[in-house]
Amino acid sequence: MPIHADIIITNAKVLTMDGDTPRAAAVAVSGNTVLAVGTADEVAALAGPSTRTIDAKGGTVMPGFNEAHMHIFMGSLSLVQLNLHGVWGFEALKAAVLDYAARHPDETVLIALSADYTILGTGETVTRHHLDRILPDRAFIMYAPDHHTAWANTAALKLAGLLHGRDVGVGNEVVMGEDGLANGELRETNAISPVIQLASTGGREGLGILTGDDPQNLTPEQRAADRAILKRGLEYCASQGLTSLQNFDGNLYQLEIMADLEKSGELPVRIRIPFHIKNFMDLSMLDTAAEWKKRFASPMVRGDFVKVFVDGVIDSQTAYMLDGYGDRPDYDCEPLFTHEAFNEIAIRADSLGLQVAVHAIGSAAVRMTLDGFEAAAKANGKRDSRHRIEHIELIHPDDIKRFAELGVVASMQPVHVPGGSCFPLEPSTARIGEDRWQYAYAWRTIKDAGARMVFATDWPISPVSPFGCMKDAMTRKLWKEGLPDQRMTLAESLTAYTSEGAWVEFMETEKGLLKPGYLADIVILSGDIEATPADAIDTLATMATICDGRITYEAA
């Protein structure tokens, strides 16, 4: 008996990302897999009485996008929190905060996102006194876009017991003012979380990334609220053409909610969630990560890798650097793990067959991570580990070739580049130092040296749209004449968002291509992406998203 298609997509410019058959005109889906890719007539012959036909109207049809690094709980919550992206100047900040406060009269701590380091103007640093002038009587905190720095008003600092300072551990800081009191700037997780935990969410949106812990003593109503928040965020991701998410909030709580959504048929995207090992955890905790890998192993929900933070970010001078900062050459910052401790983690995780993904932004952090992966290969024997480094915002030239030599994946976020669509040049370029600009955000340099590479946005650090990220990758401007051109091609950008994303998940034989037998993860774009100028890529939109053979989004 002939197999009929459940869905046929026709009138399309199909980019299969399959080197053997790179282009087609139509796609047929049966169940949760691709049935056929070919000409309009070939695919039309597979139609049956219940087949749904989708007219792509000449738009690009391709494998669904794979977001290789994001934070689903924070991103989901950001859809309803105050977003200060694009807000500049004190008066604009004041207006936005007061409006949000008026609409949330019962919130214990008001939280805002994406407040630029230069939101008050270049050279003026935010303090609690600025925020007190806006909101003196209610606790308020606003995150920098990178979520590694936040600024709190006096009411928030008092509420959290931080006004007189506190020891918050290595790599974290409650910045003090000349008056002996906290000036409002909070650097890194341990300094920020005492405030965030007092909000109505109890800080649960940051549990996986901030502490690696699971929430305790939740009521059924709180869990239901979290589930609804996550479901809304997942649906939003589907509306952006995403069919796979590689999440970097690592905790069991979120994995169990995702498994529950899958069981009830409400999960619109595939998701991986890591075990997040912190510097206060015993090495034996990696056995838990190995258990997660076995327990959560469906094509939709997996808990199969380990996440590690080894440093912070450049703008707040919490990144671990070689030879100091450009504007502070005598200061390198300390890593969150000793070199020996990280080596032990890399060796142990690798011996358990676990992929390790490491947040490493400064040049010393990148080297330390590569050294750890090299130690693992020496201790356990070289294997197809596909270990990853996340961000790599500054690299020493001696370490560039080591990615290919060690088989380490470069997980990059083009949308983060200073001077691009999201972030200004300062203070990043000054912190890096002009003599090192050629090795900053060096996507092309690293790729040309043979590294495998995936793209992502780090949502909600940046908007989750893959179109904006690819635009920044393809249109990057030089910070000065004579620097290497780091721009990527459209083909490279699409590969980094599709087949390479599947490869880094060890799922290259199941998804990432439009090919018969592969999982039916498909995005239909509003136009022809190959005919769209690079600087207009972000004008494209998602017309429809299909994940696991189900239509998970359709534009109105």
N, C-alpha and C positions, 0 to 999 in steps of 0.2 A: 504494500500500500504506500503510495507516494507521501512524502512529508511535505506539508504545507507550511508556509511561513506564518508566524503570528503577526509580524511587523515587516513591512517593506518600506524602505526609504528610497525614493526615486528623485529624478531631476536634481542630482547632487554632483558635486565635485569632491569625490571621495579620496582622501589621503589615508591610505591604509597603515602607513609607517612600516610596512612589510617590504623589504628590499626586493623580494622575488616578484611581487605584484604591487607596485607602489600606488597605482591609480585605478579608479573604477568610476562607474556612473550610478551604481545602486548597491544597496545592501539588504539582505534578508536575515531576519532573526527568527529562530524557533526556540521556544522555551527561554533558557538563560544563556544561549550561545549563538554565535554567528553561524547562520546556515549557509550563506553564499555571499560572495562579493564579485560583481561582474558588470556586464552591460545591462542597460535597462530591460532589454528583451529577455536576457537570461534570468534575471531576477523576477521579472513579471510572471514568468512561467511557473514560479513557485507559489503563486497566490492561490488561496482557497476561499471558500465562502465566508470565513470569519477573519480573514486577513485584514489588518488595518494598514492602509497606505498613507505614508507621510510625504508630502511634497516639500523637498528641501529648498525649492525656489532658487536653485542655482548656487546655494550656499555650500560652504565646506562641511563635509561630514568626515569625522575622524574619531580615533579612540578617545574616550573620555579623559579629561585631564587628571593627572595624579599630583596632588599637592604634597610635596615631599617633606615639609616641615611646617607645622602649625600647632595652635593651642586651642582645641575645640571648646573647652568650657569658657575660657576667657573671651574667645571670639564670639561665642554665642551670647554671652552676657553683654558684650560691647554693642550689640545691636540695640540695646535698650538703655545703655548708660550714656552719659554726656561725652561726646567725641569732639575734641578740640582741634582736630586736624584742620589746618588752614586758618585757624584763629590767630591773629597777630595784634599785639598792642594791649595795653592795660584796659582801655575802655571796652574793647571787643571782648576780652576775657571776662570782665566784670558783667557785661550784659548777658553772656552765655551762662555763666555760673548762677546769677540771680534768677534767670528764667528757669533753669533746671531745678534750683532749690525751691522755687515757688510751686513747681509741679510735683515735688516729692516732699511734702511737709512732714511726713512721718519717718523718713529715713534717718537712722542714727548717724551714719557717716556717709556723706555725699562723695561719690567717686567720679573722677573724670579721667579720660584717656587721651593719649596722643598730644600732650602739651609739649610743644617743641622746646628744646633747651634755650632757644633765643626768642621765646614767645613775647617777652617784654622789649625785645630789641637787642641787637648785637652788643655784647659787652655788659649787659645788665642781667645779673643773676637773680632768680626768683628767691624770695625769703618768705618766712611766715608773716612778716609785716605787710608785704604786698597782699597776701591772701586775707589777712585780717581786715584790711581796708575794704575788701569785697564782702566778706562774710565773717564778722567778728564773733557771732554767738552760736554758730553751728559747725560741727566738725566737718572739715573738707580736706580732701587729698586729691592731687592730680598726678597721674603717671606721665613720665616722658614716653615718647613713642616706643622706645626699646624695653620698657618695663623694668629697667635696672636702676632707675632713679625715680623718685617721687618727691613732691613738695607738699607739706602739710601746714595748715594754719595752726595757731596757738591752741584753739579748742581741741583739735584732733590730737596734738602732741600731749596735752594735759590728759585727755581721755585715755590715751594709750600708755601713759606713764613715761613718756620720752622727753618731756620738756627739759629735764635736768640731765639728759644724756643717759646712755646705757652701753655697757659692753655687749656688742652684738656679734662678736666673733670675727675671725680672719676674713678679709675681703668684703666686709660689711661695715657701714659707718652711719652713725647719727652725727651729722656735721654740726659742730658747735660754733656759736657766734662769739664776738668779742665780749659780750655781756655775760658770758659763762652759761648761757642757755642755748638749747638747740635752735639753729637758725631756720629750720623748716625743711632742709634738704636731707633726704633719706636715701642712702645708697645701698642697693642690693636687698635681697629677700629678708634677711633677719631684721633689718631696720624698718622695712616697710610693713611686714606682716602684722606687727602689733596693732597697727591702725586698721588695716584691712579686715582683720578678724572681728572687729567690732561692728562691721556693716551688717545689713540684714541677711546677707548670704553667709555670714560667718567666715568669710574668706575661702569658701569652698571652691570658688572658681580658680584659685591658685594652688590648690592642694597638691596636684600632681607635679607642678613645676616648682612650687616654692618649697615644699617639705617632703614630697614623696609619700605622705601619709594618706590615710583614709579618714573621712569625717567620723566622729564618734557621737553616739546617742542622738542620731537624727530621728525626728518624728516622721511618720508616714507622709505627712503633708509636705515636709521639707524635701524628702526624696522625690515626691511627685512633682514638686516645683522644679527641682534640678533636672528631672527627666524631661519636663516640658521645655525648659531653657535649652537643653542639648538638642532636642528634636527640632526646635525652631532654627538653631544654628546649622544643623545638618541639612535641613531643607534649603536654607540660604546657600550653603555650599553647592548643593545640586543645581540651584538656579544660576550659578556661575560656571556651569559645565563640568564640575568636578564629580568624578565617580570613585576616586580613591583618595583617602586622607591618611597621611602618616603623622600621627599626633605625637606631641612631645610633652604632654601632661601625663606623667606615668603613675597611675594608681589603680588599685583593684576596683574601687568604687565606680569609676567611669567604665571600666571593662564590663562590669556586671550590668550597668545600665545599657550599654551597647548590645550586650547579649540579649537583654530583655526586649529591646527594640527590634532586634533581628527576629526573635521568637514570635513576636506579635505582628511581624510583617510591616513594621513602621520605619525600618532603617533604610534611608534613601541612598547611602553611599557606603563603600567598603572603608574599614578603618583599622589601622594598627595602633596599638598603645604600648609603650615600653614600660619596663620596670626601671624606676629612677633611683639609682644608688647615690646616696649622699655621703659626705665626708665623715659623718658621725655613725655610719652604719658598719656593722661587722661584715667581713668578706663572705661569711656564710649566707648572708641574705641573697646572694646570687643564686642559691639553690631555689629560692622562691621564684626568681625569674625563670629558671628552667621549668618549674612546675606550671607557671603561666603559659609557657610556650606549648605545653601539652594540653592544658585545659582549654585554652582559647585558640583554636586552630581551624576555624571554618573559613571558607572563602570570603565571608563578610566581616568577621571580627577576629582579630589575631592579637595576641600579646607575646610577641616573639623576638623582642630585642631589648637592649639595655641602653639607657640614656645617662650621660654623665655631664655635669658642668665642671669645667676646670678653671674658668675665669669669668669676668664680667664683660663690660663693653668699653670701647675707646672713649666715648664722650664723657663718661663719668670717671675716667682714669681708673677703672677697675679691671681692665684687660691686662693680661700678663704679657709683658713686652721684653724684647731683647733691645738693649741699648737705650732704654728709657723712652719717654714721650718727646715729641718734637718741641713742645713748649714746657717740658719738665724733664730734661735729659738725665737727671740723676735719680729718677724714680721709675721702677719697673712694675710695681705692684706685686703682690704675692698670689700664687695660684691657690685654688681652693683645696687641692690635694697636693701632698708632696709627690715628687717624681716617683719615689719608691712605692707609695701607696697606689698611685695610678697604675704603675706597671703590674702590681699584684692583681688589681681589678681586671686589667686587660688580659692577663694570662689566665686567670680563673674563668672569666666569662668565655673566652675563646675556647678553653678546654671543655666547656659545657655546650659548645656548638652555638653559642649566642652571638648575634651581631651586636656590635657596640657602636653607638653614635655619640659623638662628643662635641659639646658646645666649646669651641676654641676660637677666639676672635683675635687675640694678640699674637704677635710673631713667636713669642716664647711658648705660649699655650699650644700653638700649632706644632712646634717642634717637640714639645713634651708629649703630645698625643701620638705623633708619628713614632717617637722613641718607644712609647708603650706598646704600640701595635707591632713594632719590630721585635720587641722583647717577647711578645706573645708568639710570634712566628718562630722565634728561636727556641722557645720553651716547648711548644706543642707541635712543631712542624708546620710548614706552610700549607694552608688550605684555602679554599674558596670562601673566605670569611665575609667579604664585602663590608668590612668595617668602614665607618664614615666619620668625616669631620664636618661639623655644621658651622657655617658662616665664613670662616677664613678671611677676615677683613684685612689682615696684614700678614704677609708671609716673608720670611727671609729667603733670598734667592737660592741658597744652598739646599733648601727644603722642597723646592718646586718639583724636582725630578723624583722625589721619594714617593709621591702619590702613585705613580705608575709602577715604580719598583716594588712597592709593598702591596699593590692592589687596593689602595685606599680610595674611597669614593669622596669626591668634593661635592658637598651639598651647599649650594650657593643661592643667594637671594638678590638678584639684580636690582630689585625695587628698593633695596636699602642704600644704594650708592649715594653719597653726598652730592648734591647738585642735580639729582634725578627728580622724579615726580613727587617724592615724599619728603625728602630730608634736605635741608640747606647744607651748604659747604662747611660752614662753621658750627660748632667748634671742631668737627672731625678732622679737617685738613690740617689745622694747626696742631692738633694732638698727634697726628701721624708724623708730621714733619716733611717738608718739601723734598728732602733727599730720599724719602722712601715712598713717594707717591706712586712710582711705577710698580710697586709691589702691593698696592692696596686695591682690594676688590678686583683681583687680577684673574678674572674668569678665563679670558682668552689665553693668557700666558699659561695658566695651569692646564687648561684643556689641550693646548698645543704641545705640552710636555707629556701627553699621553694619559691624563687622568680621565676616568669615567666621571660624569657630572650629572647631577639632577638639580632642578630648579624648584623654588618655593617662595612663599611670601612671608612666612612666619606670622601669619594672621593671629591676633589682631595688631601686631606690631606694624603691619602694612595692610592695606586692603587686600582681600583674598583673591581678587580677580586675576586669573592668569594672563589676561590680555594686557593689563597695565605692567605686569612683571616682564612679559616678553618685550613690550615696547621699550622699557628701560634697558633691557639687554641689547636691543638692536640699535638704540639711538644714543647711547652714552656719549657725553661730550668730554673732551680732554680738559683736565684741570689747567694744563699749560701746554704750549707747543713742545713737541719732541717726546712726549710720553707715548708709551705703546698704546695702540688702538685696541681696546678690550671688547669692542662690539662683537656680538654674536649674530649669526645668520638666522633667518626664519626657520630653516630646516633644523639647525642645531637647537634652537629654542623649543620647537615642537617636540623634538626627540627627547630633550631633557624633561619635558612635561608628560611624556607618554611612555614610550618603550623603555627608556632608561629608568623611569620611575618604577616600572614593573620589574625591571632587572634587579634594582637595588633591594626589592622586596623578595627576591628569589621566586618571582612569579612570571618570569619572561616566557614561559611555555603556556601560560594560561590567559594572560591579558596584556594590554599595551599595544596590540596590533588588531586591525580588522582583518580577520583571517578565519576561514571555516573551522569550527571547533573551539575557537577562543571564546572567552566570556563576553557576553554582549554588553559591553560598556562603551557607550557611543555618545558623542555630542554633535548636535547640528547647529552650525553657526548662522548668524543673520546675513552673512555675506561671504564672498570668496576671500579667504585670508591671504592667498598668494597674490591676489590682485590689489590688496590693500597696502598703501604706503606704510612704511615702518612707523612713521610718527602718527599714524592714524589707527594703528592696531587696536588701541583701547576704545575706539568707537564701535567696534564689533560687539555683539551681544550673543547670548545663548538663546537659540530658538527652541531647543528641546534637549533634554538629557535622558539617556536610557542607562540604567544600571542593573546588571544581572537580568537583563531582558525586560525590566519593568520601566515604564515611563515615569521618571521621578520629578520631572519639571517640564512644563510647556508654557511658553510665553503667551500672555493674553492676546 
